[in-house]
Amino acid sequence: MLVNAGVTHVVGIPDNTSGPLFPEVRRHPTIRLVPVTREGEAFAVASGLWLGGASPLVVVQNTGLLESGDAIRGTAMRMGAGIPLVIIGRGYAKMSAAGVSPEADKTRELLTRVDVDSTALLTEPTLEAWGIPFSVCRGEDDPTAAIRATITDAHSSGMPVALVLARSFE
């Protein structure tokens, strides 16, 4: 699917959800895996690859997304780089189990609850604030179709477009 969508590189840091993807990409004959040490670095590296004519896909966890604001703003957004982003939605299952939606008011009480991961609460508002179009792939959604649509949208818009993967790849 990634090859058919034109992806030449996968740039990112594996976590529990995306971990199985990285060895598969490493073994792939045409897609290059570019592991990085920090999520902000992923956006800078992907922007450089894009500038050089490649078609990278960034894969990071939402905690890393929050860490990456200036790298996204100062490189990918400013350059108008059509880079698709797969953001692993850490904490979405926990948030759902607690009966909380991403649209909930971000009160002190909610942001400090032990049964809610505040990263999940802040992911979508952060993407909105940064002007990054996004969709969310939940348990019943097809992750392959969602990733394909995100790649298409990023390439056609000439801007980063994100998919928040709030489920496993399988």
CORWORA-V629685 format. One record per pair of residues at least 12 apart in sequence whose ideal C-beta (glycine too) atoms are under 6 Angstrom apart, sorted by sequence separation. I is the first residue (numbers start at 0). J is the second residue. If there is no record, write none. Layout:
i = (I,I)
j = (J,J)
//
This chain:
i = (45,149,9,41,99,97,145,41,97,38,94,64,101,8,9,10,93,6,8,38,42,57,61,94,90,136,142,43,55,56,57,58,60,61,62,38,39,42,46,61,90,91,131,132,133,134,135,136,137,138,1,38,42,46,60,89,90,137,11,131,133,135,136,10,39,43,49,42,46,42,49,10,46,10,126,45,8,17,122,8,10,7,11,14,7,8,9,10,11,12,6,11,5,9,6,62,61,61,83,83,17,83,16,82,81,14,81,91,84,86,88,81,88,82,83,84,85,86,87,88,79,85,75,0,4,4,16)
j = (57,162,24,57,115,114,162,59,115,59,115,86,123,31,32,33,116,30,33,63,67,82,86,119,116,162,168,70,82,83,84,85,87,88,89,66,67,70,74,89,118,119,159,160,161,162,163,164,165,166,30,67,71,75,89,118,119,166,41,161,163,165,166,41,70,74,80,74,78,75,82,44,80,45,161,82,48,58,163,53,55,53,57,60,54,55,56,57,58,59,54,59,54,58,56,118,118,122,149,150,87,153,87,153,153,87,154,165,159,161,163,157,164,159,160,161,162,163,164,165,157,164,159,143,147,150,167)
//
